Amino acid sequence: MSTLLASSRDAIAAPGAQAVTAYLDSLAEGSRRTMRNALEIVASLASDSRITADGLDWSEMRYSHTSQLGAELGKRYAANTANKILSALRGVLKASFLLGQMTAEDYHRAIMVKNIEVTTLPAGRALATSEIVTMAQGCPATPCGIRDRALLALAVLSGVRRDELVNLDMEDYDPETGVLTVKSGKGNKAREIRTSPELRRELEAWITVRGLEPGPLMLPVPKGGTVVMRRLNAQTVLTALERTGKRVGARDFSPHDCRRTYATNLFDSGADGLIVQTLMGHSKLDTTKRYDRRGDAAAQKAVDLVELGL
């Protein structure tokens, strides 16, 4: 690919690094590595692999560059991956604009690059209710088993992301109102989640084992069964959920499938899309709709309700 930014060879590192740092600092911690990698891909394409993201002067980007980058990304990557990279590009350009490195006109034109049209089937799946019940019942009545059961309940009954889950503290759950407060959501957006009676029961069972000491809500439970007052990491949550499924021979599922399950069940219960959007912590309703996995059965049910009396 020909160099998009001919002057990038002589670009001063500081402006680019400032924009990159400002953009990444605006993201949740779990997203920073992914979007840093996305910016490195853009920088490599824009400079024929000569300049890193920190070394590229993003303020020089114009629509002619971003549109060409979008076309190149569409050739090299799946649509969802290409669009995530474009999202990172728009984010760093916004940071460059806010830092006074770009004019408003140049910024707004540059970010008008179109997303790649997604034509593939949606990823992931929603877990069946029977699967969830079987996994919960398969958890042993040990401190670790009670913790794993609470993790599963949190994942499928609150829709919290893994990074959000591990950052929950005791003070974020109000047992009187059942409100769970996510203070460190994606994009640094806080939100309140109304919990169901089932989730409250599972959390109360875990808190009985955990104790009422301040600190992280979910804690490690080593093989000895003694709860350790230390924050879980995202990998531990993944391992725990995988273990919960393997105990009963459940189909493979990802932590994000639990989030899809939460959204799907809300839609299936008749919840308004805007309410689901708020509970999921999404900025756009279109994003929320992609989590709906009700599938053909729901579509057929909706069609069957239309009766003209012919």
FIBAMI-770784 format. One line per field, with one value per residue: z, y, x of N, C-alpha, C in turn; residue number from 1. Coordinates in pm, whole numbers. Layout:
n.pz [Z; ...]
n.py [Y; ...]
n.px [X; ...]
ca.pz [Z; ...]
ca.py [Y; ...]
ca.px [X; ...]
c.pz [Z; ...]
c.py [Y; ...]
c.px [X; ...]
num [NUM; ...]
% end
This chain:
n.pz [0; -86; 71; 286; 428; 342; 470; 714; 779; 881; 1098; 1422; 1722; 1961; 1935; 1822; 2012; 2232; 2151; 2120; 2383; 2521; 2403; 2464; 2742; 2786; 2768; 2900; 3112; 3020; 2746; 2639; 2546; 2319; 2153; 2132; 1981; 1749; 1667; 1609; 1384; 1203; 1192; 1083; 827; 728; 701; 558; 725; 864; 1083; 1423; 1625; 1822; 1705; 1481; 1330; 1396; 1346; 1087; 936; 683; 508; 265; 334; 544; 419; 228; 397; 518; 300; 252; 495; 480; 286; 406; 654; 855; 862; 1118; 1263; 1109; 1141; 1413; 1421; 1272; 1447; 1654; 1514; 1465; 1729; 1815; 1645; 1735; 1986; 1906; 1788; 2014; 2161; 2030; 1801; 1551; 1312; 1344; 1108; 953; 1123; 1142; 877; 832; 996; 871; 731; 616; 790; 744; 574; 746; 679; 776; 983; 1316; 1591; 1851; 2108; 2280; 2601; 2683; 2911; 3048; 3034; 3196; 3446; 3491; 3506; 3731; 3931; 3929; 4065; 4341; 4698; 4823; 4937; 4701; 4503; 4561; 4515; 4237; 4138; 4202; 4038; 3783; 3799; 3822; 3573; 3385; 3475; 3522; 3322; 3327; 3206; 3187; 3280; 3421; 3615; 3776; 3896; 4070; 4393; 4742; 4837; 4614; 4581; 4692; 4927; 5030; 4841; 4619; 4411; 4183; 4134; 3870; 3851; 3694; 3408; 3052; 2856; 3070; 3185; 3430; 3568; 3688; 3788; 3809; 4010; 3992; 4193; 4196; 4138; 4358; 4565; 4506; 4533; 4802; 4920; 4851; 4978; 5241; 5268; 5197; 5375; 5539; 5508; 5384; 5040; 4734; 4564; 4451; 4516; 4515; 4562; 4677; 4649; 4907; 5013; 5157; 5163; 4991; 5049; 4794; 4476; 4198; 3870; 3518; 3376; 3566; 3607; 3356; 3362; 3579; 3486; 3268; 3403; 3545; 3338; 3232; 3438; 3410; 3151; 2962; 2657; 2493; 2588; 2590; 2817; 2716; 2588; 2798; 2854; 2618; 2661; 2877; 2761; 2559; 2709; 2840; 2622; 2538; 2745; 2698; 2744; 2690; 2422; 2478; 2752; 2782; 2653; 2833; 3065; 2970; 2927; 2688; 2431; 2199; 2053; 1838; 1883; 2105; 1994; 1849; 2031; 2066; 2067; 2005; 1777; 1517; 1625; 1781; 1582; 1426; 1614; 1641; 1384; 1375; 1535; 1381; 1238; 995; 954; 728]
n.py [-119; 219; 500; 685; 918; 1127; 1310; 1200; 1090; 1287; 1363; 1499; 1326; 1379; 1508; 1299; 1095; 1218; 1236; 966; 871; 1027; 935; 653; 666; 742; 518; 210; 0; -263; -241; -109; -232; -371; -159; -9; -186; -175; 89; 71; -88; 82; 290; 155; 86; 342; 447; 281; 85; 218; 382; 404; 400; 599; 759; 864; 1151; 1224; 1438; 1509; 1358; 1325; 1321; 1193; 1022; 863; 740; 587; 422; 287; 139; -28; -170; -309; -494; -651; -747; -909; -783; -693; -672; -485; -263; -215; -131; 101; 242; 290; 455; 680; 755; 835; 1047; 1220; 1276; 1409; 1634; 1750; 1814; 2031; 1998; 1959; 2114; 2185; 2141; 1978; 1756; 1663; 1597; 1398; 1185; 1086; 856; 553; 273; -76; -284; -525; -855; -1107; -1378; -1314; -1330; -1575; -1705; -1749; -1880; -2162; -2175; -2417; -2513; -2329; -2370; -2637; -2613; -2446; -2608; -2804; -2707; -2759; -2769; -2611; -2360; -2268; -2369; -2238; -1977; -1996; -2049; -1809; -1637; -1729; -1666; -1386; -1328; -1412; -1300; -1033; -925; -809; -712; -895; -744; -550; -702; -803; -573; -500; -396; -465; -254; -179; -329; -321; -474; -416; -274; -418; -318; -306; -144; -43; 93; 128; 105; 25; 270; 434; 473; 486; 278; 168; -145; -326; -595; -937; -1147; -1406; -1364; -1209; -1394; -1573; -1405; -1337; -1586; -1627; -1406; -1474; -1675; -1534; -1316; -994; -801; -498; -443; -619; -761; -1022; -1293; -1474; -1832; -2054; -2400; -2499; -2396; -2167; -1837; -1570; -1240; -1073; -916; -1064; -1162; -1109; -1342; -1543; -1540; -1632; -1892; -2000; -1997; -2168; -2404; -2444; -2507; -2741; -2922; -3031; -3109; -2916; -2733; -2555; -2217; -1861; -1596; -1364; -1467; -1510; -1252; -1197; -1374; -1257; -1018; -1126; -1270; -1058; -919; -1125; -1135; -922; -671; -324; -193; 30; 19; -221; -144; 51; -105; -275; -102; 25; 260; 297; 197; 22; -135; -281; -432; -621; -812; -966; -1285; -1437; -1560; -1783; -1898; -1699; -1514; -1654; -1679; -1412; -1359; -1536; -1411; -1226; -1195; -1186; -1266; -1393]
n.px [85; 58; 223; 23; 53; 270; 434; 479; 723; 883; 742; 672; 713; 579; 310; 154; 185; 67; -202; -266; -229; -421; -657; -654; -656; -914; -1063; -1205; -1010; -982; -1015; -803; -563; -651; -742; -510; -354; -507; -463; -192; -199; -327; -137; 77; -21; -65; 185; 345; 458; 657; 630; 527; 224; 249; 438; 322; 182; -121; -282; -248; -411; -655; -972; -924; -721; -831; -1049; -920; -777; -993; -1091; -872; -854; -1093; -1032; -841; -927; -1184; -1520; -1616; -1378; -1237; -1405; -1379; -1116; -1140; -1300; -1119; -948; -1114; -1147; -888; -847; -1042; -938; -707; -820; -949; -730; -643; -499; -600; -817; -1168; -1310; -1135; -1121; -1394; -1447; -1256; -1338; -1558; -1536; -1674; -1815; -1735; -1956; -2137; -2191; -2196; -2321; -2443; -2213; -2151; -2377; -2690; -2741; -2941; -3216; -3238; -2976; -2839; -2960; -2889; -2608; -2583; -2693; -2507; -2290; -2084; -2156; -1956; -1717; -1584; -1755; -1995; -1914; -1855; -2110; -2238; -2089; -2168; -2441; -2428; -2319; -2515; -2749; -2717; -2572; -2319; -1999; -1687; -1465; -1599; -1722; -1510; -1430; -1624; -1724; -1795; -1951; -2084; -2307; -2633; -2807; -3057; -3210; -3150; -3002; -2738; -2442; -2250; -1953; -1734; -1774; -1770; -1606; -1589; -1838; -2080; -2341; -2662; -2792; -3082; -3145; -3259; -3482; -3371; -3096; -3028; -3056; -2848; -2625; -2645; -2604; -2338; -2216; -2256; -2067; -1838; -1820; -1862; -1671; -1524; -1425; -1330; -1612; -1631; -1420; -1102; -1095; -897; -774; -782; -1013; -1039; -1140; -985; -892; -876; -875; -1038; -913; -976; -919; -946; -1219; -1307; -1196; -1336; -1603; -1579; -1512; -1748; -1923; -1804; -1833; -2083; -2095; -2170; -2236; -1971; -1917; -1881; -1775; -1893; -2112; -2281; -2358; -2494; -2701; -2833; -2932; -3095; -3288; -3411; -3526; -3694; -3871; -4024; -3922; -3865; -3668; -3505; -3480; -3339; -3105; -3009; -2965; -2770; -2565; -2502; -2413; -2551; -2862; -2863; -2639; -2722; -2929; -2792; -2733; -2948; -3067; -3288; -3381; -3511; -3743; -3863; -3915; -4100; -4305; -4381; -4476; -4691; -4873; -4993; -5293; -5532; -5790; -5880]
ca.pz [0; -91; 194; 288; 487; 297; 564; 842; 806; 959; 1201; 1559; 1795; 2075; 1912; 1804; 2140; 2317; 2105; 2151; 2528; 2559; 2358; 2540; 2880; 2793; 2756; 3012; 3113; 2940; 2602; 2596; 2468; 2188; 2071; 2104; 1867; 1632; 1624; 1549; 1250; 1120; 1173; 990; 693; 685; 682; 501; 834; 907; 1202; 1521; 1658; 1897; 1619; 1370; 1360; 1358; 1304; 943; 869; 612; 458; 158; 400; 620; 326; 170; 503; 531; 188; 273; 608; 431; 207; 487; 779; 864; 878; 1258; 1302; 1039; 1202; 1544; 1392; 1232; 1570; 1720; 1434; 1495; 1867; 1828; 1575; 1827; 2087; 1841; 1775; 2145; 2205; 1951; 1696; 1423; 1304; 1349; 973; 915; 1206; 1105; 746; 840; 1063; 794; 667; 644; 839; 649; 592; 805; 614; 839; 1090; 1445; 1665; 1984; 2127; 2411; 2672; 2716; 3055; 3102; 3049; 3311; 3566; 3510; 3551; 3868; 4019; 3930; 4150; 4475; 4812; 4885; 4913; 4560; 4424; 4586; 4443; 4094; 4110; 4206; 3917; 3673; 3815; 3788; 3429; 3302; 3530; 3531; 3196; 3343; 3135; 3277; 3345; 3517; 3724; 3869; 3962; 4166; 4536; 4831; 4848; 4489; 4588; 4801; 4950; 5064; 4718; 4512; 4302; 4162; 4068; 3793; 3853; 3597; 3286; 2928; 2829; 3199; 3211; 3541; 3550; 3792; 3738; 3901; 4014; 4010; 4319; 4182; 4151; 4496; 4648; 4481; 4591; 4948; 4957; 4840; 5080; 5366; 5268; 5182; 5487; 5511; 5504; 5262; 4941; 4614; 4587; 4416; 4564; 4487; 4662; 4645; 4671; 5049; 5046; 5235; 5079; 4998; 5027; 4681; 4359; 4087; 3740; 3414; 3338; 3668; 3578; 3241; 3408; 3666; 3404; 3192; 3497; 3575; 3225; 3215; 3544; 3367; 3008; 2883; 2535; 2516; 2581; 2633; 2911; 2645; 2561; 2916; 2833; 2514; 2724; 2958; 2672; 2491; 2804; 2862; 2504; 2534; 2849; 2652; 2787; 2588; 2375; 2544; 2887; 2766; 2620; 2957; 3153; 2910; 2926; 2550; 2388; 2085; 2053; 1736; 1947; 2190; 1910; 1803; 2138; 2067; 2007; 2013; 1660; 1430; 1702; 1817; 1458; 1390; 1712; 1608; 1260; 1405; 1603; 1280; 1181; 926; 951; 589]
ca.py [0; 340; 579; 782; 1043; 1142; 1391; 1132; 1058; 1396; 1405; 1504; 1216; 1424; 1525; 1169; 1025; 1285; 1198; 824; 859; 1086; 844; 528; 696; 760; 386; 118; -64; -386; -213; -29; -310; -398; -39; 25; -270; -123; 210; 30; -136; 201; 360; 75; 103; 481; 489; 168; 16; 294; 464; 348; 486; 716; 843; 919; 1276; 1197; 1563; 1523; 1274; 1388; 1222; 1114; 918; 770; 662; 487; 325; 205; 44; -127; -254; -397; -603; -733; -797; -929; -655; -650; -632; -360; -155; -184; -53; 234; 308; 340; 569; 796; 796; 908; 1174; 1306; 1323; 1508; 1756; 1809; 1868; 2149; 1964; 1956; 2205; 2116; 2098; 1863; 1642; 1610; 1533; 1277; 1074; 1045; 727; 462; 139; -186; -349; -659; -946; -1238; -1405; -1264; -1425; -1615; -1765; -1733; -2008; -2202; -2175; -2550; -2520; -2247; -2438; -2757; -2570; -2396; -2722; -2885; -2647; -2822; -2680; -2573; -2217; -2244; -2397; -2129; -1861; -2019; -2035; -1666; -1580; -1763; -1587; -1248; -1317; -1429; -1228; -889; -883; -733; -759; -954; -639; -484; -796; -813; -444; -476; -400; -492; -134; -160; -405; -281; -585; -366; -238; -510; -244; -330; -26; -64; 224; 134; 45; 57; 412; 504; 506; 414; 248; 88; -263; -382; -739; -1022; -1224; -1519; -1316; -1165; -1514; -1627; -1313; -1347; -1712; -1606; -1311; -1549; -1743; -1433; -1225; -858; -708; -416; -493; -674; -847; -1159; -1319; -1606; -1938; -2160; -2538; -2524; -2353; -2043; -1719; -1477; -1103; -1019; -901; -1158; -1105; -1153; -1480; -1630; -1549; -1721; -2028; -2044; -2025; -2290; -2516; -2464; -2577; -2875; -3010; -3097; -3139; -2816; -2684; -2443; -2082; -1758; -1501; -1269; -1535; -1485; -1117; -1213; -1442; -1157; -930; -1206; -1298; -933; -900; -1230; -1105; -808; -544; -223; -188; 135; -30; -318; -65; 112; -210; -330; -1; 56; 398; 296; 88; -75; -229; -369; -524; -730; -911; -1040; -1417; -1515; -1646; -1814; -1929; -1572; -1455; -1727; -1644; -1279; -1369; -1607; -1320; -1143; -1270; -1094; -1318; -1431]
ca.px [0; 138; 219; -88; 98; 407; 511; 490; 863; 939; 646; 720; 649; 498; 166; 91; 183; -32; -336; -283; -244; -550; -763; -652; -694; -1060; -1125; -1196; -879; -984; -1020; -688; -467; -711; -745; -370; -316; -577; -392; -65; -232; -352; -10; 159; -76; -54; 325; 421; 527; 775; 604; 435; 110; 298; 520; 244; 112; -260; -346; -234; -510; -764; -1069; -861; -642; -915; -1131; -831; -753; -1112; -1094; -765; -894; -1199; -971; -751; -985; -1329; -1589; -1620; -1243; -1208; -1483; -1319; -996; -1188; -1347; -999; -900; -1199; -1122; -762; -865; -1118; -843; -620; -900; -971; -601; -612; -403; -674; -932; -1297; -1346; -1053; -1160; -1526; -1437; -1174; -1408; -1675; -1511; -1784; -1787; -1748; -2085; -2127; -2286; -2188; -2417; -2393; -2130; -2195; -2508; -2753; -2754; -3077; -3245; -3207; -2830; -2799; -3007; -2805; -2476; -2594; -2717; -2385; -2187; -2086; -2186; -1828; -1694; -1554; -1875; -2091; -1860; -1874; -2252; -2267; -2031; -2258; -2564; -2395; -2294; -2635; -2865; -2692; -2512; -2195; -1881; -1588; -1386; -1687; -1748; -1398; -1413; -1732; -1690; -1909; -2034; -2158; -2431; -2721; -2900; -3190; -3281; -3114; -2937; -2596; -2386; -2127; -1889; -1624; -1821; -1699; -1611; -1597; -1978; -2140; -2483; -2725; -2862; -3182; -3124; -3377; -3479; -3278; -2959; -3008; -3037; -2714; -2528; -2653; -2539; -2194; -2172; -2251; -1937; -1734; -1811; -1907; -1559; -1514; -1330; -1393; -1729; -1597; -1284; -1046; -1113; -800; -818; -809; -1148; -1038; -1157; -873; -937; -800; -961; -1022; -882; -1069; -888; -1004; -1363; -1320; -1166; -1445; -1721; -1549; -1521; -1889; -1983; -1746; -1883; -2208; -2087; -2242; -2171; -1879; -1974; -1788; -1836; -1978; -2239; -2366; -2411; -2596; -2814; -2903; -3008; -3198; -3395; -3484; -3610; -3796; -3971; -4102; -3862; -3845; -3531; -3429; -3449; -3231; -2987; -2961; -2915; -2648; -2460; -2466; -2436; -2643; -2960; -2823; -2547; -2803; -3006; -2705; -2725; -3075; -3046; -3413; -3376; -3625; -3864; -3926; -3966; -4221; -4407; -4429; -4554; -4815; -4965; -5061; -5405; -5619; -5926; -5916]
c.pz [0; 37; 186; 336; 453; 397; 698; 879; 898; 1072; 1339; 1640; 1898; 2045; 1895; 1934; 2235; 2280; 2141; 2301; 2574; 2521; 2445; 2685; 2896; 2791; 2887; 3000; 3022; 2790; 2550; 2509; 2328; 2098; 2044; 1983; 1739; 1577; 1560; 1407; 1156; 1089; 1073; 846; 639; 652; 619; 605; 886; 1042; 1293; 1547; 1731; 1809; 1507; 1413; 1307; 1308; 1154; 865; 806; 558; 348; 216; 466; 529; 260; 272; 520; 422; 207; 387; 566; 351; 296; 606; 764; 900; 1023; 1306; 1238; 1103; 1340; 1524; 1352; 1353; 1647; 1647; 1463; 1636; 1883; 1753; 1662; 1935; 2029; 1825; 1909; 2203; 2126; 1837; 1557; 1427; 1308; 1211; 930; 993; 1159; 968; 755; 900; 986; 714; 712; 701; 727; 677; 641; 742; 676; 945; 1223; 1521; 1796; 1987; 2262; 2473; 2700; 2867; 3119; 3123; 3177; 3441; 3595; 3561; 3696; 3966; 4029; 4015; 4290; 4584; 4892; 4865; 4767; 4473; 4439; 4513; 4292; 4054; 4110; 4083; 3797; 3680; 3779; 3637; 3347; 3350; 3552; 3403; 3210; 3260; 3236; 3353; 3448; 3639; 3825; 3945; 4057; 4309; 4617; 4835; 4722; 4486; 4712; 4824; 4984; 4938; 4605; 4394; 4300; 4081; 4001; 3779; 3746; 3468; 3165; 2895; 2954; 3232; 3325; 3510; 3668; 3729; 3846; 3897; 4040; 4144; 4313; 4202; 4295; 4588; 4631; 4543; 4743; 4997; 4953; 4950; 5217; 5380; 5272; 5308; 5444; 5505; 5376; 5168; 4820; 4647; 4563; 4445; 4519; 4601; 4623; 4684; 4816; 5094; 5128; 5142; 5101; 4964; 4920; 4559; 4257; 3965; 3636; 3374; 3438; 3647; 3462; 3283; 3491; 3586; 3320; 3281; 3530; 3463; 3212; 3321; 3496; 3217; 2921; 2757; 2570; 2502; 2632; 2739; 2840; 2603; 2678; 2903; 2724; 2570; 2803; 2869; 2605; 2584; 2835; 2744; 2503; 2638; 2812; 2693; 2668; 2551; 2445; 2687; 2881; 2737; 2746; 3049; 3102; 2910; 2787; 2518; 2278; 2091; 1950; 1793; 2031; 2108; 1863; 1909; 2147; 1994; 2015; 1891; 1592; 1508; 1739; 1694; 1417; 1485; 1680; 1484; 1287; 1473; 1505; 1212; 1123; 921; 812; 584]
c.py [124; 421; 684; 918; 1063; 1216; 1322; 1101; 1163; 1442; 1405; 1401; 1267; 1440; 1392; 1093; 1085; 1241; 1052; 806; 912; 994; 718; 551; 714; 628; 310; 40; -187; -363; -151; -108; -336; -276; 14; -56; -221; 1; 175; -21; -18; 272; 285; 91; 244; 523; 381; 105; 89; 362; 394; 446; 612; 811; 910; 1049; 1263; 1322; 1585; 1441; 1358; 1280; 1135; 1000; 815; 684; 553; 379; 231; 100; -66; -222; -354; -514; -702; -802; -825; -797; -605; -602; -498; -243; -118; -100; 90; 312; 365; 461; 694; 848; 877; 1041; 1272; 1363; 1429; 1641; 1826; 1868; 1992; 2125; 1964; 2062; 2122; 2063; 1976; 1738; 1581; 1545; 1399; 1159; 1027; 917; 627; 330; 37; -257; -492; -748; -1084; -1254; -1357; -1372; -1463; -1674; -1726; -1871; -2036; -2202; -2308; -2568; -2449; -2317; -2561; -2721; -2522; -2512; -2812; -2829; -2709; -2719; -2653; -2424; -2185; -2264; -2288; -2002; -1876; -2002; -1887; -1596; -1606; -1678; -1442; -1232; -1322; -1350; -1079; -836; -806; -795; -814; -846; -564; -572; -796; -682; -410; -488; -429; -374; -109; -239; -365; -392; -540; -337; -337; -442; -274; -213; -62; 72; 240; 62; 86; 205; 495; 549; 421; 385; 166; -26; -312; -534; -814; -1094; -1340; -1473; -1272; -1285; -1570; -1536; -1323; -1476; -1697; -1513; -1377; -1621; -1640; -1353; -1083; -755; -625; -474; -547; -765; -994; -1183; -1456; -1703; -2051; -2298; -2568; -2479; -2227; -1923; -1624; -1337; -1037; -1015; -1010; -1086; -1168; -1298; -1579; -1647; -1644; -1866; -2083; -2079; -2151; -2413; -2547; -2539; -2719; -2972; -3092; -3126; -3041; -2781; -2568; -2311; -1985; -1670; -1402; -1333; -1519; -1348; -1119; -1279; -1345; -1069; -1005; -1233; -1173; -905; -999; -1205; -984; -673; -451; -215; -85; 96; -130; -246; -5; 9; -270; -230; 33; 202; 404; 175; -18; -178; -329; -473; -642; -839; -997; -1172; -1502; -1603; -1671; -1838; -1802; -1505; -1522; -1693; -1507; -1283; -1435; -1518; -1233; -1228; -1171; -1140; -1355; -1563]
c.px [89; 120; 109; -40; 245; 493; 532; 634; 924; 848; 711; 643; 549; 350; 93; 78; 80; -173; -365; -309; -380; -665; -768; -693; -845; -1135; -1119; -1065; -874; -982; -890; -591; -521; -705; -604; -323; -381; -506; -258; -87; -253; -221; 78; 110; -52; 88; 411; 513; 650; 756; 504; 320; 154; 377; 445; 174; -31; -330; -335; -337; -621; -858; -1009; -779; -733; -1002; -1047; -796; -872; -1121; -991; -798; -1001; -1145; -896; -816; -1134; -1394; -1587; -1484; -1207; -1281; -1431; -1194; -1035; -1239; -1229; -944; -983; -1171; -994; -769; -945; -1026; -751; -692; -917; -842; -559; -515; -467; -782; -1059; -1335; -1266; -1093; -1291; -1526; -1363; -1250; -1532; -1652; -1618; -1734; -1801; -1880; -2066; -2235; -2285; -2296; -2359; -2316; -2196; -2334; -2563; -2768; -2901; -3095; -3209; -3057; -2786; -2838; -2920; -2667; -2480; -2610; -2594; -2274; -2195; -2111; -2060; -1809; -1667; -1677; -1979; -2046; -1882; -2021; -2294; -2209; -2120; -2385; -2540; -2383; -2422; -2754; -2840; -2628; -2383; -2084; -1781; -1509; -1470; -1707; -1634; -1376; -1526; -1681; -1815; -2005; -2117; -2289; -2509; -2823; -3041; -3272; -3256; -3046; -2787; -2541; -2255; -2061; -1782; -1663; -1739; -1717; -1625; -1739; -2032; -2287; -2532; -2804; -2957; -3169; -3254; -3368; -3380; -3134; -2931; -2985; -2896; -2607; -2527; -2587; -2387; -2143; -2167; -2118; -1824; -1711; -1843; -1795; -1562; -1409; -1402; -1510; -1696; -1449; -1234; -1077; -1017; -853; -849; -946; -1155; -1043; -1040; -922; -848; -892; -933; -969; -974; -1044; -947; -1154; -1387; -1300; -1281; -1570; -1699; -1562; -1667; -1959; -1933; -1795; -2003; -2209; -2164; -2164; -2079; -1953; -1869; -1854; -1928; -2110; -2334; -2432; -2518; -2722; -2899; -2990; -3123; -3315; -3477; -3577; -3725; -3905; -4056; -4046; -3843; -3696; -3446; -3392; -3334; -3100; -2925; -2898; -2785; -2533; -2413; -2496; -2542; -2737; -2924; -2726; -2624; -2877; -2922; -2691; -2850; -3055; -3173; -3432; -3509; -3754; -3939; -3985; -4096; -4336; -4467; -4517; -4689; -4918; -5043; -5167; -5505; -5765; -5972; -5990]
num [1; 2; 3; 4; 5; 6; 7; 8; 9; 10; 11; 12; 13; 14; 15; 16; 17; 18; 19; 20; 21; 22; 23; 24; 25; 26; 27; 28; 29; 30; 31; 32; 33; 34; 35; 36; 37; 38; 39; 40; 41; 42; 43; 44; 45; 46; 47; 48; 49; 50; 51; 52; 53; 54; 55; 56; 57; 58; 59; 60; 61; 62; 63; 64; 65; 66; 67; 68; 69; 70; 71; 72; 73; 74; 75; 76; 77; 78; 79; 80; 81; 82; 83; 84; 85; 86; 87; 88; 89; 90; 91; 92; 93; 94; 95; 96; 97; 98; 99; 100; 101; 102; 103; 104; 105; 106; 107; 108; 109; 110; 111; 112; 113; 114; 115; 116; 117; 118; 119; 120; 121; 122; 123; 124; 125; 126; 127; 128; 129; 130; 131; 132; 133; 134; 135; 136; 137; 138; 139; 140; 141; 142; 143; 144; 145; 146; 147; 148; 149; 150; 151; 152; 153; 154; 155; 156; 157; 158; 159; 160; 161; 162; 163; 164; 165; 166; 167; 168; 169; 170; 171; 172; 173; 174; 175; 176; 177; 178; 179; 180; 181; 182; 183; 184; 185; 186; 187; 188; 189; 190; 191; 192; 193; 194; 195; 196; 197; 198; 199; 200; 201; 202; 203; 204; 205; 206; 207; 208; 209; 210; 211; 212; 213; 214; 215; 216; 217; 218; 219; 220; 221; 222; 223; 224; 225; 226; 227; 228; 229; 230; 231; 232; 233; 234; 235; 236; 237; 238; 239; 240; 241; 242; 243; 244; 245; 246; 247; 248; 249; 250; 251; 252; 253; 254; 255; 256; 257; 258; 259; 260; 261; 262; 263; 264; 265; 266; 267; 268; 269; 270; 271; 272; 273; 274; 275; 276; 277; 278; 279; 280; 281; 282; 283; 284; 285; 286; 287; 288; 289; 290; 291; 292; 293; 294; 295; 296; 297; 298; 299; 300; 301; 302; 303; 304; 305; 306; 307; 308; 309; 310]
% end
